[in-house]
């Protein structure tokens, strides 16, 4: 357990440090925005690109893993959204946000650097693929349910257009896709490019965690704690268990990839949930609280999982 804590606690301490400085207003809103911009558009994309480009294409596309991850994600999304809609009598869009909360974790800012620290660089590929599946399949399901709530004829056209644009130009999708292309072509990375992406990608972990903390400092704990607790339980307990069932008992997934996927499923709720809710002007307080509290609870649940999995 001590060895696990030696890895996990520094990561969560970085989040805590960013949170504390954010609460004390050491960084202005412009400073926080600049730090997030650096991480989102430069550091993390470099890490994702190098992770994909440095692996043979045969090691990237693992059919059992892709099938298991996708099926588990869609099933958990649907079940949590349905139960939430029936239990809390919430709208279709709010149920969709609950479903996304249960499935889409903070993979980029927290999961990728933490899981690679726990398992080594080889775990970067399944983590990156999980991130792509969430962005391309799960998040659009949330948008579809939110748009269904609006019930406007032109809404679906705008939804499809905006969603396509956001996926194509998402830095994580672009960088991972470019890395996959380089891998498929068998080019390898020239030494200067490899050194550059390694240097910049190395900044992704600490900067992303600190940026996450400063961002969470702007969130407040609000009402609706019953629904918030439901989302946190679904994300930190239900999703990892479901991922274990899918990866270990149902699909013949490589043990290392299965372990990485379970870690991904155990990550706290991704911050983009709140951004989506805010953009649709619904469920913003509940999602903001869920993102904040799930990150704090994950200090204990992720450490316990890492100790259990060895």
Secondary structure, DSSP 8 states (H G I E B T S, - for coil): -HHHHHHHHHHHHHHHHHHHHHHTT-S-HHHHHHHHHHIIIIIHHHHHHHHHHTS-HHHH--HHHHHHHHHHHHHHHHHHHHHHHHHH---HHHHHHHHHHHH-B-IIIIIHHHHHHHH-GGGHHHHHHHHHHIIIIIHHHHHHHHHHHH--HHHHHHHHHHHHHHHHT-HHHHHHHHHHHHHHHT----HHHHHHHHHHHHTHHHHHHHHHHHHHTT----S-HHHHHHHHHIIIIIHHHHHHIIIIIIS---HHHHHHHHHHHTS-B-THHHHHHHHTTSSHHHHHHHHHHHHHHHHHHHHHHHHHH-
